[in-house]
Amino acid sequence: MTSRERWTVYPLLFLALGLAVRAIAVPQGEFAAARVAQLEATRLLCREIVIENGDGTVLVHMGRAVGEGGGRIEIKDREGVDAIAIGTQPEGRAGVLEFYDAQGTPAGQLSAPAAKR
C-alpha cells in the first residue's frame, strides 16, 4: 500500500469506526434514566417529581392525585411518614391542605367551602 493510499484509507477507516461506536455509546430517542449533578432548565415537563434522602426514603412527592384528582404535593418527615399534603379534592376543583399526626394518619384538613348551586 502506498503512502497516498494510506492517507485515504486510514482516515476513512477511523471515521467508520467512530460512527459505529457513537451509534452504540449514545443511544437515540428517550432515556429511561439519567444521572446528573445539576440540571438547569427554563421549563421542565414531567409526570411526577420524587425527592429522596440518601437511603431512598421519599421526602417530597409531587404528581397527580390518586384517581381522577388534579395535582398533589406530599411532604414527609425524615422517616418517610406523611406530614402535610397540598392538592385538589377528588370530587371537585377546590383545593385542600391536609395535616397528618406523628404516625402519618390524617389529623385534619383545610379546604374551601363547597360551591352552592
Biopython code that builds the backbone (N, CA, C, O; Angstrom):
import numpy as np
from Bio.PDB.StructureBuilder import StructureBuilder

atoms = [
    (1, "MET", "N", (0.851, -1.168, 0.000)),
    (1, "MET", "CA", (0.000, 0.000, 0.000)),
    (1, "MET", "C", (0.901, 1.237, 0.000)),
    (1, "MET", "O", (1.836, 1.349, 0.793)),
    (2, "THR", "N", (0.602, 2.133, -0.885)),
    (2, "THR", "CA", (1.425, 3.331, -0.998)),
    (2, "THR", "C", (1.024, 4.332, 0.072)),
    (2, "THR", "O", (-0.015, 4.194, 0.717)),
    (3, "SER", "N", (1.850, 5.324, 0.245)),
    (3, "SER", "CA", (1.583, 6.373, 1.233)),
    (3, "SER", "C", (0.289, 7.118, 0.905)),
    (3, "SER", "O", (-0.481, 7.460, 1.802)),
    (4, "ARG", "N", (0.062, 7.361, -0.354)),
    (4, "ARG", "CA", (-1.158, 8.061, -0.777)),
    (4, "ARG", "C", (-2.409, 7.247, -0.436)),
    (4, "ARG", "O", (-3.417, 7.807, -0.005)),
    (5, "GLU", "N", (-2.344, 5.933, -0.628)),
    (5, "GLU", "CA", (-3.475, 5.069, -0.292)),
    (5, "GLU", "C", (-3.721, 5.053, 1.215)),
    (5, "GLU", "O", (-4.869, 5.055, 1.660)),
    (6, "ARG", "N", (-2.636, 5.037, 2.006)),
    (6, "ARG", "CA", (-2.782, 5.065, 3.460)),
    (6, "ARG", "C", (-3.464, 6.346, 3.918)),
    (6, "ARG", "O", (-4.312, 6.312, 4.809)),
    (7, "TRP", "N", (-3.100, 7.480, 3.313)),
    (7, "TRP", "CA", (-3.717, 8.770, 3.686)),
    (7, "TRP", "C", (-5.195, 8.810, 3.290)),
    (7, "TRP", "O", (-5.926, 9.671, 3.778)),
    (8, "THR", "N", (-5.637, 7.947, 2.460)),
    (8, "THR", "CA", (-7.053, 7.885, 2.070)),
    (8, "THR", "C", (-7.803, 6.831, 2.888)),
    (8, "THR", "O", (-8.905, 7.087, 3.374)),
    (9, "VAL", "N", (-7.208, 5.655, 3.038)),
    (9, "VAL", "CA", (-7.910, 4.527, 3.656)),
    (9, "VAL", "C", (-8.025, 4.679, 5.173)),
    (9, "VAL", "O", (-9.113, 4.491, 5.717)),
    (10, "TYR", "N", (-6.937, 5.015, 5.873)),
    (10, "TYR", "CA", (-6.963, 5.061, 7.327)),
    (10, "TYR", "C", (-7.916, 6.131, 7.890)),
    (10, "TYR", "O", (-8.653, 5.825, 8.826)),
    (11, "PRO", "N", (-7.938, 7.346, 7.379)),
    (11, "PRO", "CA", (-8.934, 8.301, 7.901)),
    (11, "PRO", "C", (-10.370, 7.822, 7.688)),
    (11, "PRO", "O", (-11.221, 8.019, 8.555)),
    (12, "LEU", "N", (-10.647, 7.194, 6.541)),
    (12, "LEU", "CA", (-11.989, 6.664, 6.310)),
    (12, "LEU", "C", (-12.302, 5.509, 7.260)),
    (12, "LEU", "O", (-13.436, 5.375, 7.720)),
    (13, "LEU", "N", (-11.311, 4.681, 7.553)),
    (13, "LEU", "CA", (-11.499, 3.582, 8.490)),
    (13, "LEU", "C", (-11.825, 4.102, 9.888)),
    (13, "LEU", "O", (-12.757, 3.618, 10.530)),
    (14, "PHE", "N", (-11.056, 5.093, 10.364)),
    (14, "PHE", "CA", (-11.320, 5.654, 11.689)),
    (14, "PHE", "C", (-12.654, 6.392, 11.744)),
    (14, "PHE", "O", (-13.319, 6.378, 12.780)),
    (15, "LEU", "N", (-13.051, 7.027, 10.665)),
    (15, "LEU", "CA", (-14.360, 7.684, 10.605)),
    (15, "LEU", "C", (-15.482, 6.645, 10.730)),
    (15, "LEU", "O", (-16.437, 6.843, 11.482)),
    (16, "ALA", "N", (-15.361, 5.556, 9.999)),
    (16, "ALA", "CA", (-16.376, 4.495, 10.062)),
    (16, "ALA", "C", (-16.432, 3.866, 11.448)),
    (16, "ALA", "O", (-17.521, 3.620, 11.965)),
    (17, "LEU", "N", (-15.282, 3.602, 12.060)),
    (17, "LEU", "CA", (-15.260, 3.043, 13.411)),
    (17, "LEU", "C", (-15.855, 4.016, 14.429)),
    (17, "LEU", "O", (-16.608, 3.607, 15.313)),
    (18, "GLY", "N", (-15.522, 5.289, 14.306)),
    (18, "GLY", "CA", (-16.067, 6.302, 15.212)),
    (18, "GLY", "C", (-17.577, 6.414, 15.114)),
    (18, "GLY", "O", (-18.258, 6.527, 16.134)),
    (19, "LEU", "N", (-18.108, 6.385, 13.899)),
    (19, "LEU", "CA", (-19.555, 6.460, 13.725)),
    (19, "LEU", "C", (-20.244, 5.218, 14.284)),
    (19, "LEU", "O", (-21.334, 5.319, 14.847)),
    (20, "ALA", "N", (-19.622, 4.052, 14.134)),
    (20, "ALA", "CA", (-20.202, 2.816, 14.665)),
    (20, "ALA", "C", (-20.215, 2.831, 16.191)),
    (20, "ALA", "O", (-21.212, 2.442, 16.799)),
    (21, "VAL", "N", (-19.132, 3.271, 16.814)),
    (21, "VAL", "CA", (-19.062, 3.335, 18.273)),
    (21, "VAL", "C", (-20.037, 4.382, 18.809)),
    (21, "VAL", "O", (-20.666, 4.163, 19.844)),
    (22, "ARG", "N", (-20.168, 5.497, 18.131)),
    (22, "ARG", "CA", (-21.095, 6.554, 18.561)),
    (22, "ARG", "C", (-22.529, 6.049, 18.561)),
    (22, "ARG", "O", (-23.299, 6.375, 19.464)),
    (23, "ALA", "N", (-22.895, 5.265, 17.571)),
    (23, "ALA", "CA", (-24.256, 4.738, 17.493)),
    (23, "ALA", "C", (-24.551, 3.798, 18.659)),
    (23, "ALA", "O", (-25.695, 3.704, 19.102)),
    (24, "ILE", "N", (-23.537, 3.108, 19.154)),
    (24, "ILE", "CA", (-23.723, 2.197, 20.282)),
    (24, "ILE", "C", (-23.646, 2.947, 21.603)),
    (24, "ILE", "O", (-24.457, 2.698, 22.495)),
    (25, "ALA", "N", (-22.687, 3.862, 21.750)),
    (25, "ALA", "CA", (-22.443, 4.548, 23.018)),
    (25, "ALA", "C", (-23.479, 5.617, 23.327)),
    (25, "ALA", "O", (-23.774, 5.842, 24.501)),
    (26, "VAL", "N", (-24.040, 6.280, 22.338)),
    (26, "VAL", "CA", (-25.029, 7.342, 22.549)),
    (26, "VAL", "C", (-26.337, 6.896, 21.921)),
    (26, "VAL", "O", (-26.540, 7.082, 20.721)),
    (27, "PRO", "N", (-27.238, 6.305, 22.722)),
    (27, "PRO", "CA", (-28.496, 5.834, 22.154)),
    (27, "PRO", "C", (-29.385, 6.989, 21.714)),
    (27, "PRO", "O", (-29.366, 8.059, 22.321)),
    (28, "GLN", "N", (-30.152, 6.773, 20.672)),
    (28, "GLN", "CA", (-31.064, 7.779, 20.164)),
    (28, "GLN", "C", (-32.419, 7.627, 20.848)),
    (28, "GLN", "O", (-32.745, 6.544, 21.334)),
    (29, "GLY", "N", (-33.209, 8.691, 20.892)),
    (29, "GLY", "CA", (-34.558, 8.627, 21.454)),
    (29, "GLY", "C", (-34.591, 9.008, 22.915)),
    (29, "GLY", "O", (-33.731, 9.745, 23.397)),
    (30, "GLU", "N", (-35.598, 8.498, 23.625)),
    (30, "GLU", "CA", (-35.809, 8.845, 25.018)),
    (30, "GLU", "C", (-34.908, 8.016, 25.925)),
    (30, "GLU", "O", (-34.588, 6.867, 25.620)),
    (31, "PHE", "N", (-34.502, 8.616, 27.050)),
    (31, "PHE", "CA", (-33.696, 7.924, 28.040)),
    (31, "PHE", "C", (-34.602, 7.412, 29.148)),
    (31, "PHE", "O", (-35.511, 8.120, 29.583)),
    (32, "ALA", "N", (-34.367, 6.196, 29.606)),
    (32, "ALA", "CA", (-35.132, 5.660, 30.722)),
    (32, "ALA", "C", (-34.666, 6.293, 32.032)),
    (32, "ALA", "O", (-35.466, 6.481, 32.948)),
    (33, "ALA", "N", (-33.383, 6.620, 32.122)),
    (33, "ALA", "CA", (-32.843, 7.230, 33.338)),
    (33, "ALA", "C", (-31.580, 7.998, 32.984)),
    (33, "ALA", "O", (-30.828, 7.613, 32.089)),
    (34, "ALA", "N", (-31.366, 9.082, 33.699)),
    (34, "ALA", "CA", (-30.144, 9.866, 33.534)),
    (34, "ALA", "C", (-29.715, 10.362, 34.907)),
    (34, "ALA", "O", (-30.559, 10.724, 35.728)),
    (35, "ARG", "N", (-28.424, 10.382, 35.161)),
    (35, "ARG", "CA", (-27.913, 10.845, 36.441)),
    (35, "ARG", "C", (-27.049, 12.079, 36.185)),
    (35, "ARG", "O", (-26.025, 12.003, 35.508)),
    (36, "VAL", "N", (-27.478, 13.216, 36.737)),
    (36, "VAL", "CA", (-26.743, 14.459, 36.577)),
    (36, "VAL", "C", (-26.584, 15.117, 37.941)),
    (36, "VAL", "O", (-27.420, 14.923, 38.824)),
    (37, "ALA", "N", (-25.531, 15.885, 38.117)),
    (37, "ALA", "CA", (-25.302, 16.576, 39.377)),
    (37, "ALA", "C", (-26.145, 17.839, 39.476)),
    (37, "ALA", "O", (-26.559, 18.224, 40.569)),
    (38, "GLN", "N", (-26.398, 18.479, 38.359)),
    (38, "GLN", "CA", (-27.163, 19.724, 38.353)),
    (38, "GLN", "C", (-27.923, 19.826, 37.044)),
    (38, "GLN", "O", (-27.403, 19.477, 35.984)),
    (39, "LEU", "N", (-29.157, 20.308, 37.122)),
    (39, "LEU", "CA", (-29.993, 20.480, 35.944)),
    (39, "LEU", "C", (-30.557, 21.889, 35.976)),
    (39, "LEU", "O", (-31.189, 22.294, 36.952)),
    (40, "GLU", "N", (-30.329, 22.623, 34.914)),
    (40, "GLU", "CA", (-30.863, 23.974, 34.811)),
    (40, "GLU", "C", (-31.747, 24.017, 33.577)),
    (40, "GLU", "O", (-31.313, 23.686, 32.474)),
    (41, "ALA", "N", (-33.004, 24.434, 33.780)),
    (41, "ALA", "CA", (-33.947, 24.443, 32.669)),
    (41, "ALA", "C", (-34.910, 25.607, 32.834)),
    (41, "ALA", "O", (-35.221, 26.020, 33.952)),
    (42, "THR", "N", (-35.374, 26.124, 31.720)),
    (42, "THR", "CA", (-36.391, 27.160, 31.742)),
    (42, "THR", "C", (-37.753, 26.539, 31.977)),
    (42, "THR", "O", (-38.590, 27.111, 32.675)),
    (43, "ARG", "N", (-37.976, 25.384, 31.404)),
    (43, "ARG", "CA", (-39.253, 24.679, 31.544)),
    (43, "ARG", "C", (-38.973, 23.194, 31.685)),
    (43, "ARG", "O", (-38.165, 22.631, 30.946)),
    (44, "LEU", "N", (-39.648, 22.560, 32.640)),
    (44, "LEU", "CA", (-39.490, 21.134, 32.873)),
    (44, "LEU", "C", (-40.866, 20.489, 32.761)),
    (44, "LEU", "O", (-41.785, 20.862, 33.490)),
    (45, "LEU", "N", (-41.014, 19.543, 31.871)),
    (45, "LEU", "CA", (-42.281, 18.858, 31.655)),
    (45, "LEU", "C", (-42.116, 17.403, 32.079)),
    (45, "LEU", "O", (-41.328, 16.656, 31.498)),
    (46, "CYS", "N", (-42.883, 17.011, 33.113)),
    (46, "CYS", "CA", (-42.779, 15.642, 33.601)),
    (46, "CYS", "C", (-44.094, 15.231, 34.252)),
    (46, "CYS", "O", (-44.973, 16.068, 34.457)),
    (47, "ARG", "N", (-44.233, 13.960, 34.576)),
    (47, "ARG", "CA", (-45.453, 13.449, 35.199)),
    (47, "ARG", "C", (-45.373, 13.490, 36.718)),
    (47, "ARG", "O", (-46.392, 13.677, 37.382)),
    (48, "GLU", "N", (-44.191, 13.322, 37.274)),
    (48, "GLU", "CA", (-44.039, 13.407, 38.719)),
    (48, "GLU", "C", (-42.597, 13.717, 39.081)),
    (48, "GLU", "O", (-41.673, 13.467, 38.306)),
    (49, "ILE", "N", (-42.425, 14.269, 40.278)),
    (49, "ILE", "CA", (-41.101, 14.543, 40.825)),
    (49, "ILE", "C", (-41.050, 13.912, 42.211)),
    (49, "ILE", "O", (-41.947, 14.127, 43.026)),
    (50, "VAL", "N", (-40.012, 13.140, 42.479)),
    (50, "VAL", "CA", (-39.829, 12.494, 43.771)),
    (50, "VAL", "C", (-38.471, 12.922, 44.315)),
    (50, "VAL", "O", (-37.458, 12.819, 43.623)),
    (51, "ILE", "N", (-38.453, 13.403, 45.560)),
    (51, "ILE", "CA", (-37.204, 13.787, 46.215)),
    (51, "ILE", "C", (-36.960, 12.794, 47.336)),
    (51, "ILE", "O", (-37.808, 12.604, 48.208)),
    (52, "GLU", "N", (-35.776, 12.153, 47.308)),
    (52, "GLU", "CA", (-35.415, 11.145, 48.295)),
    (52, "GLU", "C", (-34.189, 11.584, 49.070)),
    (52, "GLU", "O", (-33.399, 12.396, 48.588)),
    (53, "ASN", "N", (-34.028, 11.039, 50.290)),
    (53, "ASN", "CA", (-32.777, 11.273, 51.001)),
    (53, "ASN", "C", (-31.782, 10.183, 50.617)),
    (53, "ASN", "O", (-32.064, 9.384, 49.724)),
    (54, "GLY", "N", (-30.653, 10.137, 51.256)),
    (54, "GLY", "CA", (-29.581, 9.216, 50.871)),
    (54, "GLY", "C", (-29.941, 7.748, 50.914)),
    (54, "GLY", "O", (-29.404, 6.969, 50.127)),
    (55, "ASP", "N", (-30.839, 7.337, 51.812)),
    (55, "ASP", "CA", (-31.180, 5.919, 51.928)),
    (55, "ASP", "C", (-32.411, 5.515, 51.110)),
    (55, "ASP", "O", (-32.882, 4.383, 51.224)),
    (56, "GLY", "N", (-32.935, 6.430, 50.288)),
    (56, "GLY", "CA", (-34.057, 6.106, 49.415)),
    (56, "GLY", "C", (-35.426, 6.434, 49.988)),
    (56, "GLY", "O", (-36.438, 6.188, 49.331)),
    (57, "THR", "N", (-35.484, 6.986, 51.204)),
    (57, "THR", "CA", (-36.764, 7.374, 51.799)),
    (57, "THR", "C", (-37.324, 8.574, 51.063)),
    (57, "THR", "O", (-36.624, 9.569, 50.877)),
    (58, "VAL", "N", (-38.581, 8.493, 50.639)),
    (58, "VAL", "CA", (-39.223, 9.588, 49.909)),
    (58, "VAL", "C", (-39.553, 10.707, 50.886)),
    (58, "VAL", "O", (-40.234, 10.483, 51.887)),
    (59, "LEU", "N", (-39.067, 11.921, 50.595)),
    (59, "LEU", "CA", (-39.337, 13.090, 51.438)),
    (59, "LEU", "C", (-40.402, 13.994, 50.839)),
    (59, "LEU", "O", (-41.235, 14.535, 51.566)),
    (60, "VAL", "N", (-40.385, 14.165, 49.519)),
    (60, "VAL", "CA", (-41.361, 15.001, 48.824)),
    (60, "VAL", "C", (-41.801, 14.265, 47.562)),
    (60, "VAL", "O", (-40.980, 13.731, 46.817)),
    (61, "HIS", "N", (-43.100, 14.248, 47.342)),
    (61, "HIS", "CA", (-43.645, 13.641, 46.127)),
    (61, "HIS", "C", (-44.596, 14.637, 45.490)),
    (61, "HIS", "O", (-45.563, 15.064, 46.120)),
    (62, "MET", "N", (-44.333, 15.008, 44.258)),
    (62, "MET", "CA", (-45.203, 15.910, 43.511)),
    (62, "MET", "C", (-45.696, 15.162, 42.289)),
    (62, "MET", "O", (-44.907, 14.597, 41.531)),
    (63, "GLY", "N", (-47.009, 15.162, 42.102)),
    (63, "GLY", "CA", (-47.558, 14.457, 40.964)),
    (63, "GLY", "C", (-49.062, 14.551, 40.947)),
    (63, "GLY", "O", (-49.652, 15.464, 41.526)),
    (64, "ARG", "N", (-49.667, 13.611, 40.285)),
    (64, "ARG", "CA", (-51.113, 13.584, 40.154)),
    (64, "ARG", "C", (-51.736, 12.895, 41.355)),
    (64, "ARG", "O", (-51.204, 11.908, 41.862)),
    (65, "ALA", "N", (-52.872, 13.425, 41.807)),
    (65, "ALA", "CA", (-53.593, 12.807, 42.916)),
    (65, "ALA", "C", (-54.166, 11.462, 42.483)),
    (65, "ALA", "O", (-54.403, 11.236, 41.297)),
    (66, "VAL", "N", (-54.383, 10.588, 43.426)),
    (66, "VAL", "CA", (-54.939, 9.263, 43.146)),
    (66, "VAL", "C", (-56.341, 9.416, 42.560)),
    (66, "VAL", "O", (-57.100, 10.290, 42.978)),
    (67, "GLY", "N", (-56.673, 8.590, 41.617)),
    (67, "GLY", "CA", (-57.990, 8.656, 40.992)),
    (67, "GLY", "C", (-58.020, 9.745, 39.930)),
    (67, "GLY", "O", (-57.055, 9.929, 39.189)),
    (68, "GLU", "N", (-59.105, 10.445, 39.864)),
    (68, "GLU", "CA", (-59.295, 11.484, 38.845)),
    (68, "GLU", "C", (-58.972, 12.877, 39.363)),
    (68, "GLU", "O", (-59.347, 13.864, 38.730)),
    (69, "GLY", "N", (-58.290, 12.984, 40.492)),
    (69, "GLY", "CA", (-57.959, 14.287, 41.055)),
    (69, "GLY", "C", (-56.916, 15.018, 40.245)),
    (69, "GLY", "O", (-56.375, 14.480, 39.279)),
    (70, "GLY", "N", (-56.634, 16.246, 40.641)),
    (70, "GLY", "CA", (-55.632, 17.058, 39.950)),
    (70, "GLY", "C", (-54.253, 16.850, 40.557)),
    (70, "GLY", "O", (-53.902, 15.734, 40.939)),
    (71, "GLY", "N", (-53.467, 17.928, 40.648)),
    (71, "GLY", "CA", (-52.111, 17.837, 41.171)),
    (71, "GLY", "C", (-52.079, 17.693, 42.680)),
    (71, "GLY", "O", (-53.039, 18.038, 43.369)),
    (72, "ARG", "N", (-50.954, 17.172, 43.193)),
    (72, "ARG", "CA", (-50.809, 16.957, 44.636)),
    (72, "ARG", "C", (-49.336, 17.019, 45.007)),
    (72, "ARG", "O", (-48.480, 16.507, 44.284)),
    (73, "ILE", "N", (-49.049, 17.648, 46.137)),
    (73, "ILE", "CA", (-47.700, 17.688, 46.701)),
    (73, "ILE", "C", (-47.772, 17.089, 48.093)),
    (73, "ILE", "O", (-48.536, 17.559, 48.936)),
    (74, "GLU", "N", (-46.982, 16.053, 48.339)),
    (74, "GLU", "CA", (-46.941, 15.395, 49.644)),
    (74, "GLU", "C", (-45.561, 15.618, 50.248)),
    (74, "GLU", "O", (-44.543, 15.340, 49.613)),
    (75, "ILE", "N", (-45.534, 16.121, 51.478)),
    (75, "ILE", "CA", (-44.275, 16.356, 52.188)),
    (75, "ILE", "C", (-44.228, 15.418, 53.380)),
    (75, "ILE", "O", (-45.187, 15.324, 54.146)),
    (76, "LYS", "N", (-43.099, 14.718, 53.533)),
    (76, "LYS", "CA", (-42.970, 13.696, 54.573)),
    (76, "LYS", "C", (-41.815, 14.055, 55.505)),
    (76, "LYS", "O", (-40.967, 14.882, 55.169)),
    (77, "ASP", "N", (-41.790, 13.416, 56.692)),
    (77, "ASP", "CA", (-40.683, 13.652, 57.609)),
    (77, "ASP", "C", (-39.481, 12.793, 57.216)),
    (77, "ASP", "O", (-39.516, 12.127, 56.182)),
    (78, "ARG", "N", (-38.428, 12.798, 58.020)),
    (78, "ARG", "CA", (-37.196, 12.102, 57.630)),
    (78, "ARG", "C", (-37.339, 10.583, 57.587)),
    (78, "ARG", "O", (-36.516, 9.907, 56.971)),
    (79, "GLU", "N", (-38.381, 10.030, 58.238)),
    (79, "GLU", "CA", (-38.632, 8.591, 58.154)),
    (79, "GLU", "C", (-39.561, 8.227, 57.005)),
    (79, "GLU", "O", (-39.825, 7.045, 56.784)),
    (80, "GLY", "N", (-40.064, 9.219, 56.267)),
    (80, "GLY", "CA", (-40.954, 8.955, 55.148)),
    (80, "GLY", "C", (-42.423, 8.905, 55.532)),
    (80, "GLY", "O", (-43.247, 8.439, 54.745)),
    (81, "VAL", "N", (-42.774, 9.381, 56.742)),
    (81, "VAL", "CA", (-44.165, 9.398, 57.209)),
    (81, "VAL", "C", (-44.808, 10.701, 56.767)),
    (81, "VAL", "O", (-44.209, 11.769, 56.894)),
    (82, "ASP", "N", (-46.035, 10.614, 56.245)),
    (82, "ASP", "CA", (-46.746, 11.810, 55.776)),
    (82, "ASP", "C", (-46.818, 12.869, 56.858)),
    (82, "ASP", "O", (-47.106, 12.560, 58.015)),
    (83, "ALA", "N", (-46.556, 14.123, 56.488)),
    (83, "ALA", "CA", (-46.658, 15.249, 57.415)),
    (83, "ALA", "C", (-47.714, 16.241, 56.949)),
    (83, "ALA", "O", (-48.540, 16.689, 57.744)),
    (84, "ILE", "N", (-47.692, 16.587, 55.661)),
    (84, "ILE", "CA", (-48.641, 17.548, 55.116)),
    (84, "ILE", "C", (-48.811, 17.275, 53.626)),
    (84, "ILE", "O", (-47.890, 16.786, 52.971)),
    (85, "ALA", "N", (-49.975, 17.587, 53.101)),
    (85, "ALA", "CA", (-50.241, 17.390, 51.673)),
    (85, "ALA", "C", (-51.068, 18.564, 51.166)),
    (85, "ALA", "O", (-51.947, 19.068, 51.865)),
    (86, "ILE", "N", (-50.782, 18.984, 49.959)),
    (86, "ILE", "CA", (-51.497, 20.081, 49.306)),
    (86, "ILE", "C", (-51.983, 19.543, 47.968)),
    (86, "ILE", "O", (-51.218, 18.924, 47.230)),
    (87, "GLY", "N", (-53.246, 19.777, 47.657)),
    (87, "GLY", "CA", (-53.749, 19.280, 46.385)),
    (87, "GLY", "C", (-55.178, 19.705, 46.132)),
    (87, "GLY", "O", (-55.679, 20.652, 46.739)),
    (88, "THR", "N", (-55.822, 18.996, 45.234)),
    (88, "THR", "CA", (-57.218, 19.259, 44.929)),
    (88, "THR", "C", (-58.071, 18.110, 45.435)),
    (88, "THR", "O", (-57.599, 16.980, 45.555)),
    (89, "GLN", "N", (-59.329, 18.405, 45.729)),
    (89, "GLN", "CA", (-60.239, 17.366, 46.171)),
    (89, "GLN", "C", (-60.643, 16.513, 44.972)),
    (89, "GLN", "O", (-60.842, 17.036, 43.876)),
    (90, "PRO", "N", (-60.767, 15.190, 45.177)),
    (90, "PRO", "CA", (-61.112, 14.313, 44.050)),
    (90, "PRO", "C", (-62.471, 14.615, 43.441)),
    (90, "PRO", "O", (-62.662, 14.419, 42.240)),
    (91, "GLU", "N", (-63.417, 15.088, 44.239)),
    (91, "GLU", "CA", (-64.766, 15.302, 43.727)),
    (91, "GLU", "C", (-64.985, 16.683, 43.127)),
    (91, "GLU", "O", (-66.086, 16.972, 42.658)),
    (92, "GLY", "N", (-63.991, 17.531, 43.125)),
    (92, "GLY", "CA", (-64.187, 18.863, 42.564)),
    (92, "GLY", "C", (-62.880, 19.574, 42.300)),
    (92, "GLY", "O", (-61.812, 18.963, 42.291)),
    (93, "ARG", "N", (-62.980, 20.867, 42.085)),
    (93, "ARG", "CA", (-61.788, 21.655, 41.776)),
    (93, "ARG", "C", (-61.246, 22.395, 42.984)),
    (93, "ARG", "O", (-60.217, 23.062, 42.882)),
    (94, "ALA", "N", (-61.910, 22.292, 44.118)),
    (94, "ALA", "CA", (-61.485, 23.022, 45.306)),
    (94, "ALA", "C", (-60.158, 22.488, 45.831)),
    (94, "ALA", "O", (-59.900, 21.285, 45.783)),
    (95, "GLY", "N", (-59.325, 23.386, 46.329)),
    (95, "GLY", "CA", (-58.052, 22.987, 46.902)),
    (95, "GLY", "C", (-58.217, 22.499, 48.324)),
    (95, "GLY", "O", (-59.188, 22.842, 48.998)),
    (96, "VAL", "N", (-57.272, 21.704, 48.776)),
    (96, "VAL", "CA", (-57.318, 21.170, 50.131)),
    (96, "VAL", "C", (-55.898, 21.075, 50.691)),
    (96, "VAL", "O", (-54.959, 20.737, 49.971)),
    (97, "LEU", "N", (-55.753, 21.375, 51.973)),
    (97, "LEU", "CA", (-54.498, 21.262, 52.703)),
    (97, "LEU", "C", (-54.738, 20.230, 53.793)),
    (97, "LEU", "O", (-55.569, 20.450, 54.674)),
    (98, "GLU", "N", (-54.031, 19.116, 53.753)),
    (98, "GLU", "CA", (-54.242, 18.012, 54.692)),
    (98, "GLU", "C", (-53.093, 17.947, 55.690)),
    (98, "GLU", "O", (-51.928, 18.103, 55.324)),
    (99, "PHE", "N", (-53.438, 17.714, 56.965)),
    (99, "PHE", "CA", (-52.462, 17.597, 58.039)),
    (99, "PHE", "C", (-52.457, 16.161, 58.548)),
    (99, "PHE", "O", (-53.504, 15.515, 58.588)),
    (100, "TYR", "N", (-51.287, 15.654, 58.940)),
    (100, "TYR", "CA", (-51.160, 14.293, 59.454)),
    (100, "TYR", "C", (-50.510, 14.335, 60.827)),
    (100, "TYR", "O", (-49.718, 15.232, 61.116)),
    (101, "ASP", "N", (-50.847, 13.352, 61.686)),
    (101, "ASP", "CA", (-50.221, 13.292, 63.005)),
    (101, "ASP", "C", (-48.861, 12.596, 62.902)),
    (101, "ASP", "O", (-48.393, 12.298, 61.803)),
    (102, "ALA", "N", (-48.230, 12.338, 64.054)),
    (102, "ALA", "CA", (-46.879, 11.767, 64.074)),
    (102, "ALA", "C", (-46.813, 10.361, 63.482)),
    (102, "ALA", "O", (-45.748, 9.931, 63.040)),
    (103, "GLN", "N", (-47.942, 9.632, 63.466)),
    (103, "GLN", "CA", (-47.971, 8.288, 62.900)),
    (103, "GLN", "C", (-48.310, 8.297, 61.408)),
    (103, "GLN", "O", (-48.271, 7.245, 60.769)),
    (104, "GLY", "N", (-48.641, 9.455, 60.843)),
    (104, "GLY", "CA", (-48.959, 9.552, 59.426)),
    (104, "GLY", "C", (-50.427, 9.350, 59.104)),
    (104, "GLY", "O", (-50.788, 9.199, 57.937)),
    (105, "THR", "N", (-51.280, 9.346, 60.120)),
    (105, "THR", "CA", (-52.721, 9.221, 59.867)),
    (105, "THR", "C", (-53.315, 10.625, 59.735)),
    (105, "THR", "O", (-52.853, 11.552, 60.400)),
    (106, "PRO", "N", (-54.329, 10.793, 58.889)),
    (106, "PRO", "CA", (-54.917, 12.121, 58.692)),
    (106, "PRO", "C", (-55.441, 12.702, 60.009)),
    (106, "PRO", "O", (-56.181, 12.041, 60.737)),
    (107, "ALA", "N", (-55.047, 13.945, 60.303)),
    (107, "ALA", "CA", (-55.465, 14.611, 61.542)),
    (107, "ALA", "C", (-56.446, 15.745, 61.262)),
    (107, "ALA", "O", (-57.159, 16.177, 62.168)),
    (108, "GLY", "N", (-56.494, 16.221, 60.055)),
    (108, "GLY", "CA", (-57.416, 17.304, 59.731)),
    (108, "GLY", "C", (-57.107, 17.853, 58.347)),
    (108, "GLY", "O", (-56.105, 17.506, 57.722)),
    (109, "GLN", "N", (-58.004, 18.726, 57.891)),
    (109, "GLN", "CA", (-57.787, 19.346, 56.595)),
    (109, "GLN", "C", (-58.410, 20.725, 56.573)),
    (109, "GLN", "O", (-59.329, 21.030, 57.334)),
    (110, "LEU", "N", (-57.899, 21.530, 55.701)),
    (110, "LEU", "CA", (-58.396, 22.879, 55.482)),
    (110, "LEU", "C", (-58.720, 22.984, 54.006)),
    (110, "LEU", "O", (-57.851, 22.781, 53.158)),
    (111, "SER", "N", (-59.976, 23.300, 53.695)),
    (111, "SER", "CA", (-60.372, 23.366, 52.295)),
    (111, "SER", "C", (-61.394, 24.477, 52.094)),
    (111, "SER", "O", (-61.973, 24.993, 53.050)),
    (112, "ALA", "N", (-61.597, 24.823, 50.862)),
    (112, "ALA", "CA", (-62.591, 25.832, 50.523)),
    (112, "ALA", "C", (-63.989, 25.232, 50.702)),
    (112, "ALA", "O", (-64.173, 24.028, 50.524)),
    (113, "PRO", "N", (-64.970, 26.066, 51.051)),
    (113, "PRO", "CA", (-66.325, 25.530, 51.182)),
    (113, "PRO", "C", (-66.853, 25.051, 49.838)),
    (113, "PRO", "O", (-66.444, 25.523, 48.778)),
    (114, "ALA", "N", (-67.776, 24.096, 49.917)),
    (114, "ALA", "CA", (-68.372, 23.552, 48.692)),
    (114, "ALA", "C", (-69.143, 24.630, 47.966)),
    (114, "ALA", "O", (-69.767, 25.482, 48.598)),
    (115, "ALA", "N", (-69.109, 24.605, 46.660)),
    (115, "ALA", "CA", (-69.811, 25.598, 45.844)),
    (115, "ALA", "C", (-71.315, 25.382, 45.931)),
    (115, "ALA", "O", (-71.788, 24.246, 45.892)),
    (116, "LYS", "N", (-72.065, 26.472, 46.049)),
    (116, "LYS", "CA", (-73.524, 26.387, 46.104)),
    (116, "LYS", "C", (-74.078, 26.473, 44.715)),
    (116, "LYS", "O", (-73.579, 27.241, 43.893)),
    (117, "ARG", "N", (-75.103, 25.698, 44.432)),
    (117, "ARG", "CA", (-75.708, 25.709, 43.097)),
    (117, "ARG", "C", (-77.058, 26.310, 43.126)),
    (117, "ARG", "O", (-77.716, 26.401, 42.090)),
]
sb = StructureBuilder()
sb.init_structure("model")
sb.init_model(0)
sb.init_chain("A")
sb.init_seg("    ")
for serial, (resi, resn, name, xyz) in enumerate(atoms, 1):
    if name == "N":
        sb.init_residue(resn, " ", resi, " ")
    sb.init_atom(name, np.array(xyz, "f"), 0.0, 1.0, " ", f" {name:<3s}", serial, name[0])
structure = sb.get_structure()
